[in-house]
């Protein structure tokens, strides 16, 4: 008796081998399509934002733009970047780098590896270099958007022919802008271990010691801060009842100090600051005397203000007084010491 021949063995299926490769290739293709779409969208939004700002009076340009970062980021590199606002303030950088992750293209990080230059409307440009200059921008749907600026090991150099800048260097500079509840916005600035320019007033007051600056405030009615340029935006904000509440502010120059823990400020129709600050002054007579000697204040005004500060000094050599900005003037106690700071030019 003979047995039937066994059925021939089937060839092993290669589906299990090729399926993962096909799935991987499909995912790579889909991701690549999504990346190029995000790249195109980023470029379109950037061009639209620039066009909108230019209609508001800004001038923005660059020599070359490169967009890369595949596969996980969108990287934008601008060469010879320049922006100038209607008020005359401007910023330029040999190279400006921006980066956002593909899954979070509403959060951008910027860096200026070769330094930058900011332009003052009348005082001229100031070149800024440092170990680190970076910023981040996010939450574009809020007013204001979230903005952070950080600089480490900074040096400040005014352009030839320009007016001096108060600082020649700073160990660290931070600036933060945040949206808050009830249509508020927070502004925070801190300068650590600044070095005053040798020929400046700060240098005379500080006596070669470090300078520190802190500013912490909250602004109301942020949705009203709109306009074609800076003056228009400030006027619209002030007309809507916008105010700045100062929570903490101070400038320390050596042993001298001007500090504020409370105050409310606004802007008048003349473009100048209005409001009252409760201030603490340490070593005020010496600082005011230096202002008189350098011509920042008339000598008799500086002497009168120094007398007020001296009369109010306590055992800690600190005087407590009010700093009033009213009717276009700045008053320390009963002494008018000069014009109120100008927020914008009405011309």
C-alpha positions as CSV (number, residue, x, y, z in Angstrom):
1,X,0.0,0.0,0.0
2,X,1.4,3.4,-1.0
3,X,0.8,6.7,0.7
4,X,-0.3,9.8,-1.3
5,X,2.4,12.3,-2.0
6,X,2.4,15.2,0.6
7,X,1.2,18.6,-0.6
8,X,4.0,20.9,-1.6
9,X,4.9,23.5,1.1
10,X,3.7,27.0,0.5
11,X,6.2,29.7,0.1
12,X,6.3,31.9,3.2
13,X,4.4,35.2,2.8
14,X,6.4,38.3,2.7
15,X,3.5,40.5,3.8
16,X,4.8,40.6,7.3
17,X,8.2,41.9,6.0
18,X,6.9,44.5,3.6
19,X,3.9,45.9,5.6
20,X,6.0,47.7,8.3
21,X,8.2,49.2,5.6
22,X,5.2,50.4,3.6
23,X,3.6,51.8,6.7
24,X,6.8,53.6,7.6
25,X,7.2,55.0,4.1
26,X,3.6,56.2,4.2
27,X,4.1,57.9,7.6
28,X,7.3,59.6,6.3
29,X,5.4,60.8,3.2
30,X,2.5,62.1,5.3
31,X,4.9,63.8,7.7
32,X,6.9,65.4,4.9
33,X,3.7,66.7,3.3
34,X,2.7,68.2,6.7
35,X,6.1,69.8,7.1
36,X,6.1,71.4,3.7
37,X,2.5,72.6,4.3
38,X,3.6,74.1,7.6
39,X,6.7,75.7,6.0
40,X,4.5,77.3,3.3
41,X,2.0,78.5,5.9
42,X,4.7,80.0,8.1
43,X,6.1,81.9,5.1
44,X,2.6,83.1,4.1
45,X,1.8,84.3,7.6
46,X,5.1,86.0,7.9
47,X,4.7,87.9,4.6
48,X,1.1,88.8,5.6
49,X,2.3,90.1,9.0
50,X,5.1,92.2,7.4
51,X,2.6,93.6,4.9
52,X,0.2,94.6,7.7
53,X,3.0,96.3,9.7
54,X,4.2,98.2,6.6
55,X,0.7,99.5,6.1
56,X,0.9,100.8,9.7
57,X,4.1,102.7,8.9
58,X,6.8,100.2,9.7
59,X,9.7,99.4,7.4
60,X,10.8,95.8,7.5
61,X,13.4,94.1,5.3
62,X,16.2,91.5,5.0
63,X,18.7,90.5,2.3
64,X,18.0,86.8,2.4
65,X,15.5,84.5,4.0
66,X,16.1,80.8,4.5
67,X,13.4,78.4,5.9
68,X,14.4,74.9,7.0
69,X,14.3,72.6,10.0
70,X,13.0,69.4,8.5
71,X,11.7,67.1,9.9
72,X,10.7,68.4,13.3
73,X,11.1,72.2,13.3
74,X,10.5,75.3,11.3
75,X,13.7,77.3,11.2
76,X,13.8,80.8,9.7
77,X,17.1,82.6,9.2
78,X,17.1,86.3,8.1
79,X,20.3,87.9,7.0
80,X,20.7,91.7,7.4
81,X,17.4,92.0,9.2
82,X,16.1,95.6,9.7
83,X,12.9,97.1,11.2
84,X,12.1,100.7,11.8
85,X,8.9,102.0,13.4
86,X,6.9,105.2,12.7
87,X,8.2,106.7,16.0
88,X,11.8,106.4,14.8
89,X,12.8,103.4,17.0
90,X,14.4,100.6,15.1
91,X,16.2,97.3,15.3
92,X,18.7,95.6,13.1
93,X,20.8,92.4,13.2
94,X,23.3,90.8,10.9
95,X,21.6,87.4,11.5
96,X,18.2,86.8,13.1
97,X,17.3,83.1,13.8
98,X,13.8,81.9,14.6
99,X,12.7,78.4,15.5
100,X,9.4,76.7,16.2
101,X,8.5,73.0,16.6
102,X,6.3,71.6,13.9
103,X,3.7,70.6,16.5
104,X,3.8,74.1,18.1
105,X,4.2,76.7,15.4
106,X,2.6,79.3,17.6
107,X,5.6,79.4,20.0
108,X,8.7,80.9,18.4
109,X,12.2,81.3,19.8
110,X,14.6,83.9,18.4
111,X,18.3,84.5,18.7
112,X,20.8,87.1,17.5
113,X,24.1,85.2,17.6
114,X,26.0,88.1,16.0
115,X,24.5,90.7,18.2
116,X,22.0,93.5,17.3
117,X,21.6,97.2,17.1
118,X,18.7,99.3,18.4
119,X,18.1,102.7,17.0
120,X,16.9,105.6,19.2
121,X,14.8,108.3,17.3
122,X,17.1,111.2,18.2
123,X,20.0,109.8,20.1
124,X,21.2,107.4,17.4
125,X,22.1,103.6,17.2
126,X,23.5,101.5,20.0
127,X,25.2,98.2,19.2
128,X,24.6,95.4,21.6
129,X,26.8,92.3,21.8
130,X,26.8,89.5,24.4
131,X,27.2,85.9,25.3
132,X,23.5,85.3,24.8
133,X,20.7,87.3,23.2
134,X,17.5,85.4,22.7
135,X,13.7,86.0,22.8
136,X,10.5,84.0,22.6
137,X,7.0,85.0,21.3
138,X,3.8,83.0,21.8
139,X,0.0,83.3,22.5
140,X,-0.6,85.5,19.5
141,X,-4.4,85.4,20.2
142,X,-3.9,87.3,23.5
143,X,-3.3,91.0,24.0
144,X,-0.5,91.5,24.6
145,X,1.1,88.3,23.3
146,X,3.6,86.6,25.6
147,X,7.1,88.0,24.9
148,X,10.4,87.2,26.7
149,X,13.8,88.7,26.1
150,X,17.0,87.6,27.8
151,X,20.5,88.9,27.4
152,X,23.6,87.7,29.2
153,X,27.0,89.3,29.3
154,X,25.9,92.3,27.3
155,X,28.0,95.3,26.1
156,X,26.4,98.5,24.8
157,X,28.3,100.8,22.3
158,X,26.7,103.9,20.9
159,X,27.5,104.6,17.3
160,X,30.1,107.3,16.5
161,X,28.4,110.7,16.6
162,X,25.4,109.4,18.6
163,X,24.4,110.4,22.1
164,X,25.8,108.4,25.0
165,X,23.9,105.4,26.4
166,X,23.6,105.2,30.2
167,X,25.1,101.7,30.4
168,X,28.2,100.3,28.9
169,X,27.6,96.7,30.1
170,X,25.3,94.5,32.1
171,X,25.6,91.0,33.4
172,X,22.0,90.2,32.7
173,X,18.9,91.9,31.2
174,X,15.4,90.4,31.2
175,X,12.1,91.7,29.8
176,X,8.8,90.0,30.0
177,X,5.4,90.8,28.6
178,X,2.3,88.9,29.6
179,X,-1.5,89.0,29.2
180,X,-3.5,88.9,32.4
181,X,-7.2,88.6,33.5
182,X,-9.7,91.4,33.1
183,X,-8.0,92.9,30.0
184,X,-4.7,93.5,31.8
185,X,-1.1,93.2,30.7
186,X,2.0,92.7,32.8
187,X,5.4,94.3,32.1
188,X,8.6,93.3,33.9
189,X,12.1,94.5,33.4
190,X,15.3,93.7,35.3
191,X,18.9,94.7,34.8
192,X,21.5,93.0,36.9
193,X,25.0,94.4,37.7
194,X,25.0,97.1,35.0
195,X,28.0,99.2,34.5
196,X,27.6,102.9,33.9
197,X,29.4,104.6,31.1
198,X,32.4,106.4,32.6
199,X,31.5,109.9,31.4
200,X,27.8,109.7,32.3
201,X,25.6,110.9,35.2
202,X,25.0,107.3,36.4
203,X,28.8,106.8,36.7
204,X,29.1,109.8,38.9
205,X,26.2,108.7,41.1
206,X,27.3,105.0,41.2
207,X,30.9,105.7,42.0
208,X,32.1,102.7,40.0
209,X,29.7,100.3,41.7
210,X,27.1,98.1,39.8
211,X,23.7,99.5,38.7
212,X,20.5,97.5,39.0
213,X,17.1,98.3,37.6
214,X,13.8,96.6,38.2
215,X,10.3,97.5,36.9
216,X,7.1,95.5,37.6
217,X,3.8,97.0,36.5
218,X,0.3,96.1,35.3
219,X,-1.6,97.9,32.5
220,X,-5.4,98.0,32.2
221,X,-7.5,98.2,29.0
222,X,-5.0,96.4,26.9
223,X,-7.6,95.7,24.2
224,X,-7.7,99.5,23.6
225,X,-4.0,99.6,22.8
226,X,-4.4,99.7,19.1
227,X,-3.5,102.2,16.4
228,X,-1.5,102.8,13.2
229,X,1.6,103.8,15.2
230,X,2.8,104.3,18.7
231,X,1.3,107.7,19.4
232,X,-2.1,106.6,18.0
233,X,-2.1,103.4,20.1
234,X,-1.1,105.3,23.3
235,X,-3.8,108.0,22.7
236,X,-6.5,105.4,22.1
237,X,-5.5,103.5,25.2
238,X,-5.4,106.6,27.4
239,X,-8.8,107.8,26.0
240,X,-10.3,104.5,27.0
241,X,-9.1,105.0,30.6
242,X,-6.0,102.9,30.4
243,X,-3.7,103.1,33.4
244,X,-0.4,101.6,34.6
245,X,-0.2,100.3,38.2
246,X,3.4,100.2,39.4
247,X,3.9,97.3,41.8
248,X,7.6,97.6,42.2
249,X,10.2,99.8,40.5
250,X,13.7,101.0,41.4
251,X,17.1,102.1,40.2
252,X,20.1,101.3,42.4
253,X,23.4,103.1,41.5
254,X,26.0,102.3,44.1
255,X,24.7,103.4,47.4
256,X,22.1,105.7,45.8
257,X,18.5,104.4,45.3
258,X,15.2,105.5,44.0
259,X,12.5,102.9,44.7
260,X,8.8,102.7,44.3
261,X,6.3,100.3,45.8
262,X,3.0,101.9,44.7
263,X,1.7,104.3,42.1
264,X,-0.6,104.8,39.2
265,X,0.3,106.4,35.9
266,X,-1.4,107.4,32.7
267,X,-0.7,109.6,29.7
268,X,-2.2,113.1,29.1
269,X,-3.3,114.7,25.9
270,X,0.1,116.4,25.6
271,X,1.8,113.0,25.4
272,X,3.4,113.3,28.8
273,X,3.2,111.1,31.9
274,X,0.5,111.8,34.5
275,X,0.1,110.3,38.0
276,X,1.8,109.9,41.4
277,X,4.5,107.6,42.7
278,X,5.3,107.0,46.3
279,X,9.1,106.8,46.2
280,X,12.0,106.0,48.6
281,X,15.2,107.9,48.0
282,X,18.6,106.8,49.5
283,X,21.6,109.1,49.2
284,X,19.3,111.5,47.3
285,X,21.2,114.7,48.2
286,X,24.4,113.4,46.7
287,X,22.6,112.1,43.6
288,X,20.6,115.4,43.1
289,X,23.8,117.3,43.6
290,X,25.5,115.4,40.8
291,X,22.5,116.1,38.6
292,X,22.9,119.8,39.3
293,X,26.7,119.8,38.7
294,X,26.2,117.9,35.4
295,X,23.5,120.2,34.1
296,X,20.8,117.6,34.1
297,X,18.9,119.9,36.5
298,X,19.3,123.6,37.1
299,X,21.6,124.1,40.0
300,X,19.1,125.9,42.1
301,X,16.4,123.2,41.4
302,X,18.8,120.4,42.4
303,X,19.7,122.2,45.6
304,X,16.0,122.7,46.5
305,X,15.2,119.1,45.8
306,X,18.2,117.9,47.8
307,X,17.1,120.1,50.7
308,X,13.6,118.4,50.6
309,X,15.2,114.9,50.5
310,X,17.6,115.8,53.4
311,X,14.8,117.1,55.5
312,X,12.8,113.8,55.1
313,X,15.7,111.4,55.6
314,X,15.4,108.8,58.4
315,X,18.0,107.0,60.3
316,X,18.6,104.7,57.4
317,X,19.5,107.7,55.2
318,X,16.4,107.1,53.1
319,X,13.8,109.8,52.4
320,X,10.2,109.1,51.5
321,X,8.4,111.4,49.2
322,X,5.9,111.6,46.3
323,X,6.9,112.0,42.7
324,X,4.1,113.8,40.9
325,X,3.6,114.1,37.1
326,X,1.0,116.7,36.5
327,X,0.3,119.5,34.0
328,X,3.4,118.5,32.1
329,X,5.8,118.9,35.1
330,X,7.6,116.6,37.4
331,X,7.4,117.5,41.1
332,X,9.4,116.0,44.0
333,X,7.5,116.9,47.1
334,X,6.9,120.7,46.7
335,X,9.8,121.2,44.3
336,X,9.3,121.2,40.5
337,X,12.3,119.5,39.0
338,X,11.5,119.6,35.3
339,X,9.1,118.5,32.5
340,X,7.2,115.3,32.9
341,X,8.6,112.4,30.9
342,X,7.3,112.3,27.3
343,X,5.7,109.1,26.2
344,X,5.1,110.2,22.6
345,X,5.6,113.3,20.6
346,X,2.4,115.2,19.7
347,X,3.9,116.8,16.6
